[in-house]
Amino acid sequence: MFIDHAKGHYLPDLRRILERGWLHPGSVVVADNIKVPGAPAYHAYLREREGRGWRTVEHDTHVEYQPKTPDLVLESTYLGGRETGWNPAAAGPETGSLPGLGATWWRIWKFIMKAPAW
Ligand SMILES: C[S@@+](CC[C@H](N)C(=O)[O-])C[C@H]1O[C@@H](n2cnc3c(N)ncnc32)[C@H](O)[C@@H]1O
């Protein structure tokens, strides 16, 4: 599964997919733009579960068209096990951070970084 949509939705959507039983042990989830614009809650979630439900390889890369701007891609293998203590109905996207601000800021960021003066 490739995750590459609204950054603040990475974690709640992953958890919804887990709740529905769509992943099985050995399923691989690849997520782009972990640093820029960033998906810190998703990153923290997988770090907390390293070796217990998930095994993640972090791939250093750069933002698309921006070789000088570091980014991170996560390649996470699901090891199995059930999530507990999470209410999908109450879960929303991340807020209070750049990812939570959504696609508009991401477009502005990309526009700035592509400006010739930069
Ligand atoms: C960076 S593009 C992904 C490109 C895709 N990985 C590809 O290679 O074609 C982001 C996509 O996420 C979609 N998107 C944005 N917010 C979303 C959301 N909340 N739920 C689902 N998709 C969303 C956008 O419409 C856009 O098509």
The ligand as a MOL file (V3000), in Angstrom:
LIG
                    3D

  0  0  0     0  0            999 V3000
M  V30 BEGIN CTAB
M  V30 COUNTS 27 29 0 0 0
M  V30 BEGIN ATOM
M  V30 1 C 0.6960 13.7460 -4.1770 0
M  V30 2 S -0.7870 13.2040 -4.9220 0 CHG=1
M  V30 3 C -0.5850 11.4740 -4.9960 0
M  V30 4 C -0.0780 10.9850 -6.2740 0
M  V30 5 C -0.1030 9.4830 -6.4130 0
M  V30 6 N 0.7250 8.8630 -5.3860 0
M  V30 7 C 0.3760 9.1010 -7.7830 0
M  V30 8 O 1.5200 8.6660 -7.9150 0
M  V30 9 O -0.3590 9.3150 -8.7140 0 CHG=-1
M  V30 10 C -1.9520 13.3590 -3.6110 0
M  V30 11 C -3.3270 12.8350 -3.9330 0
M  V30 12 O -4.0480 12.7040 -2.7080 0
M  V30 13 C -5.3720 13.1130 -2.9430 0
M  V30 14 N -5.9240 13.5080 -1.6420 0
M  V30 15 C -5.7460 14.6820 -1.0030 0
M  V30 16 N -6.3530 14.6550 0.1920 0
M  V30 17 C -6.9330 13.4490 0.3240 0
M  V30 18 C -7.7110 12.8270 1.3260 0
M  V30 19 N -8.0110 13.4780 2.4600 0
M  V30 20 N -8.1470 11.5820 1.1350 0
M  V30 21 C -7.8290 10.9210 0.0010 0
M  V30 22 N -7.0820 11.4480 -0.9930 0
M  V30 23 C -6.6570 12.7030 -0.8380 0
M  V30 24 C -5.2640 14.2290 -3.9730 0
M  V30 25 O -6.4410 14.3830 -4.6810 0
M  V30 26 C -4.1340 13.7150 -4.8470 0
M  V30 27 O -4.6400 12.9310 -5.8980 0
M  V30 END ATOM
M  V30 BEGIN BOND
M  V30 1 1 1 2
M  V30 2 1 2 3
M  V30 3 1 2 10
M  V30 4 1 3 4
M  V30 5 1 4 5
M  V30 6 1 5 6
M  V30 7 1 5 7
M  V30 8 2 7 8
M  V30 9 1 7 9
M  V30 10 1 10 11
M  V30 11 1 11 12
M  V30 12 1 11 26
M  V30 13 1 12 13
M  V30 14 1 13 14
M  V30 15 1 13 24
M  V30 16 1 14 15
M  V30 17 1 14 23
M  V30 18 2 15 16
M  V30 19 1 16 17
M  V30 20 1 17 18
M  V30 21 2 17 23
M  V30 22 1 18 19
M  V30 23 2 18 20
M  V30 24 1 20 21
M  V30 25 2 21 22
M  V30 26 1 22 23
M  V30 27 1 24 25
M  V30 28 1 24 26
M  V30 29 1 26 27
M  V30 END BOND
M  V30 END CTAB
M  END
